[in-house]
Amino acid sequence: MKRTCALIAAAVLVAGCGGGQTATTEPEEGGAPGKVTLEWWHLSTSDPLKTIYETRAKEYQAANPNITVKMTVLENEAYKAKLTTLTQSGKAPDVFATWGGGVLKQQVDAGLIKDISADVDLTNFTTASMAAYQFDGKTYALPTDIGMVGFWYNKKHFEKAGIAEPPTTWTGFLDAVKKLKAAGITPIALAGKEKWPGHYYWAYLAMRIAGLPALQQAGTDHDFTKPEFVQAGQQLKALVDLEPFQRGFLGAGYSTPDGQSASVANGKATMELMGQWAPTVQADSGEGLGEDLGFFPFPEVEGGKGAITEAFGGGGGMAVGADAPKEALDFLKFLTSTENHTKAVESGAVLPVLKGVESAVKDENLKVVAESLASATGFQLYLDQAYPPAVGAEVNDSVAELFAGAKTPEQVAQDITEVAKSESE
């Protein structure tokens, strides 16, 4: 799943209140269980996941003859529009795809989502995979996929510049940038025109300096002017001041022939900070690095409250409508069982959300990501999904202006705060 899809998905807004959409139930004579039609909405319109989900529905129906699973399958934009229309009427599908975070919280607050905390066993799910679907100690969805952002890099460039190992500290990262420049190599490719790739830097630095609880607290008190958030901008400015990006980066796209991904794929730049889809996009937009492509997590910032084992990214899950019948939750448990999830991971469609399933990942690059996620001690959802969409958009815009030299770190923090407070009123 490309990040552009995630951005579109983050724009889903909900309003209204009331119960969820109720499945169709036809009672049978003699008190026998009635026939049930489950409304299942998802957005896996392409294979392998499209066929996998069709197969799961048929298998579940075969094992439960009284149940019919009616699928509504839409691509991101259409899904966003249709789900918004339904939730605004105070209803929700029986089982439906969610990205968690701020949008799911709005749906929970509107009374549209079932609290499944007491009905599911979460011990087999990884810590990172559950982060986007839990609020105030309660669980409102189960994850089906997860991913994280990290540095994808050219191993040969590192070797040429005398960098023995990927940096694990921010100081070490800045030193690596200097070494690459000294060797005549462009250190980093960035799609400045599209803004969202740049916000990854500020978000990760905020995580590493302020810590995950501070980001969560900012979602409540709407205050991003605290010293740690300003420091995140200052450290990002320290990177920008090294002029590490490719020429014309402010006008560059992400997946275009001369954009961020292609610059790394064609050996014109060494690194990009990007999600788990990076190798696929690199292969589509450029030559690709093959075995010379490596991955490492965003470094720790010395003295910061965050840890290198805390990941930043997104994923997908399934929620149950507030008024859905008990069969809806049973179907969700079936979808996320170890056996069925392993099959989806083996197909390359998703990354593991269950412990011990990392071995099912076949792609070597994705296996590194999966192992990082499996051992993650914390997880932060994309800021434009964790917070209301307007706040996420302001993060993107303000950070882009910092890259361009048009805003100071203090102005970035202040402007994000103003939008956050305005949205909370």
Salt bridges, closest charged atoms under 4 A:
GLU39 OE2 - LYS70 NZ 3.88
GLU54 OE2 - LYS50 NZ 2.99
GLU59 OE1 - ARG56 NE 2.89
GLU77 OE2 - LYS80 NZ 2.77
ASP109 OD1 - LYS105 NZ 2.94
ASP221 OD2 - LYS226 NZ 2.75
GLU228 OE2 - LYS305 NZ 3.45
ASP241 OD2 - LYS237 NZ 3.04
ASP292 OD2 - LYS156 NZ 3.70
GLU327 OE2 - LYS326 NZ 3.42
GLU339 OE2 - LYS343 NZ 3.58
GLU364 OE2 - LYS367 NZ 3.93
ASP384 OD1 - ARG3 NH2 2.84
GLU394 OE2 - LYS407 NZ 3.57
ASP397 OD1 - LYS195 NZ 3.05
GLU401 OE2 - LYS407 NZ 3.18
ASP415 OD2 - LYS407 NZ 2.57
